[in-house]
Amino acid sequence: MINPIRNHTDLLAEKARLKSLLLIQKNQLRRSWEGIEEELEPATKFLGSLSLFSSKKSDNPLLKLGLDLGIDMVMRKTLFRQAGLLTKLGAPILVRNLVSNLFDKKGAGLLAGIKSIFKGRKRKATVVSP
């Protein structure tokens, strides 16, 4: 129970107490929110990588047309020739979206990761003195 406010100094003391209580609660709320963000970080990263497959927004119509035709030819006619109907229809759409987003620099980190897998590490030549 709070002491009753009887004069101006009591009012100022109560105001200071409430301000400090507000700061404490803001800090607790901020820490709670940071904990929630930390727990949800894997899910947000996963959903961010899924967006590369789900949306296709290419600014270059010629690039988009070339990618669409090339991927359709390669995937439907050669790779998935004996696959089921859903695979023939679905896989090229996902790959087209991914490739289109990679070319539009949305997946620059993913593209760099894929390149590093295939490149390997270059070794520096060391000079040996006799």
N, C-alpha and C positions, 0 to 999 in steps of 0.2 A: 504494500500500500504506500502511496506517495504522500509525503507531508503536504498539508494544505498550504497554498500560496497566500501569504499575508501581506507582503510588501514587495517593492520593486527588486530588491536583491534576491528574494526567493524566486521571483519570476525569471530573473537572469540566470540563476543557478539551474532552474528547471530547463530553461532553453538550452544551456550548455550540456546538460545531461542528455537531453533528447537528441542533440546534434551528435554527440559521441555515440549514442546508441544507434543512430542512423548510419554512421560510418562503419560501425561494427557489423551491422546487418548487410550493408552493401558489400563489405569484404567477404562475408560468409556466402552471399549470393554469387559473387564473382568466382570464388573458389569452387562452389558447387557447379557453376556453369562450366568452368574449365575442366572439372572432373567428368562431366557429361560429354563434353567435346572430345576429351581424351579417350573415353570409352567407345565413342562412336567413330573415331578416326578410321579404323579399318573399313567400316561400312561406307563412309563417305568416299574413301579412295576407290573402293570397289565400284560404287555407283558412278564415280567420275570416269573410270575406265570403261564402264558399260556405255557411257554416252558416246564414246567413239564409234560404237557399233550401231547405235540407235538412230542417230541423226546425220543427215548428209546435207551440208550447206557449202557448196562450192561456188566461189565467186567467178570462176572462169568456166564459161559454158563449153568451150572446146575441150578443156581438160576433162570436164564431167562427161561429155559425150564419148571421148576416147576411152576413158576408164570404164564407162558402162559397157561399151561394145567389146572392149578387150577382155574384161572380166567375164562377161556373158559367154563369149566364144571359148575361152579357156576352161572355165568352170563347168558350164553345162554340156559342152560338146565333147570334152576330153576327160576331165577329172571325175565328173559325176554322170558319165554316160549310162551306167547301169544302176544308178542310185534310184531311190524312190522319188515320187513326185514332190513331196514336201522338201526333201533335201535339195532337189534340183531347183526348186523355186526359192527356198529360204537362204541357203548358203551364199549364193551370189549376191543377194541383197546385203547381207551382213558384211561380206568382204568388200563390196563397193562402198558402203558407208565408212568402213575402217580406212580403206585406201584414200578415199576422198578427204577424210579428216586428217590423215597423215600428210597429204600433200598441201592442205590448207594450214599447216603448222599448228593445229590444235593438239596433236599428239607428238609434239617434238621430243618429249622425254621418252615416250615409248619407242619412237623411231630410233633415237640415239641408243636406247637399250638393245634394240634388235641389231643395229649395226655393230655394236660392241661385241655381241655374241659371235657374229660371223667373222669379224676382223681378227679377233684375238689380240694379244698384247705384242707390241713391237719391242724387241730387245735393243737396247743401246749398245753400240760397239764400244768396247773398252780398248784402250791403247796399252799395250804391254811393252815396257821398256826393257831392253836387254841388259 
